[in-house]
Amino acid sequence: MTFYRRVGSVPPKRHTQHRDAHGALYYEELMGEEGFSGDSSLLYHRGLPPGIVDSTVWELPDQSTVANHPLRHRHLRLHRLFPGDTPDDTDPVTGRRLLLANSDVRLAYVAARRPSPLYRNAIGDELVYVESGAAVLESVFGTLSVHRGHQVVVPRATTHRWLPVGPEPLRAYVIEASSHLTPPKRYLSRFGQLLENAPYCERDLLGPSEPLLVEGENVEVLVKHRPAGHVVGTRMVYATHPFDVVGWDGCLYPYALDIADFEPITGRVHQPPPVHQVFEGVNFVVCDFVPRKVDYHPLSIPVPYYHSNVDSDEIMFYCGGNYEARKGSGIEQGSVSVHPGGYAHGPQPGAYERSIGVEFFDELAVMVDTFRPLGLGEGALACEDPAYAWTWAGRDPGTGHA
């Protein structure tokens, strides 16, 4: 991400003295990617950024996975993980239930009303899709108000917390990367500007606009990290509150993109999934499927053709409308379909023919395609619909009969 932003009080020249009204120095922190060679921001703190007074173990929720074995397509009903509308005992960070994971990405789901603790993911960037409800994201960069449909990118190692607001619980689908998340390279100029053919532009991105200053001592921050390939947690206690940044500038900060601002790319015949791509990480991509006019060739078949993901696991989170290709399968809002690499998938029986002549799809879904197999987390095992894999054949696997 290379979209420059300046918030609060910063000195005229970087790496020079910056003092408060009483002459005390602020402490400059460079938060940068890829050593000193990637995007970065400079933050100006009242207190010392590394000033911790304690560090202990944070016992994470179950992060284990099992293989998708025997191999089959799967349907996860995420709303069953948090039934009803009053999950008062969960927060948007510690309440996450792990669905699917590999070494490149972890997918989780949460419904919460309580504010989260202060939190920092030191493994990679996070993409939080707000399925319903609203929240304020507080961070060292300031505040960001988000609501249903917002896709919120939180850069690696950003200290932040989530505050659900309003009458509804915050329901969120969380993509935790082991890398950075960026717009697809083909939509960027060589200097990083989003091009005219990109499905969204800089005007669509919402970022913090003013500093957030909070006083406090002995403040706990939960840190997720991976010292030897295994995801673990640490509780760090800071001498002063991390939200002490009087100003910052640069190209690295949390931002939100409303899925309603993603402009679909369509054609005379069915377009492949890369036209729906919104972000990419190392060894995975994220795509948005939004309401759109569909194929207008006189002989077109608007739903997808059957396809084998020979290199990928395809994970689709259904978050609005009615997904045409999945009608009759039990898929509904809050569902996740897991279509692993290794054999074909595509429209449910009858959907291929029914789509002929359709001019508009009213559907909303967020897709993650990975290039390494995903394991099943405890959340997936707790909400799976065991009948989904057999819906293309229309048979009971136990009897072989329709």
Protein Blocks (a to p, Z undefined) as FASTA:
>chain_A
ZZdcdehjddfbghiacddfkopacddddddeehjlbccdddddfbdfklcfbdcddddd
dfbdcdddddddddddfklmmgcjbdfkbcfklmpccfbdcfkbccdddddfbdcddddd
fkbccddddfbgcdddddfkbccdddehiacdddehiacddddedjbdcdddddddfbdc
dddfklpcfkopacfkbcbdfklpccdfbdcddddehiacdddddfeopacddddddfba
fklcfbdcdjbdcddddfklpccdddfbdcdfklmpfbdcehiacdddddddddfbfkbc
fbacddddfkbccddddfehjdfklgonlpaehiacdddehiacdddehklmmmgopabd
cddddddddfbdcdddfklmmmccfklmmmmnopafklopZZ
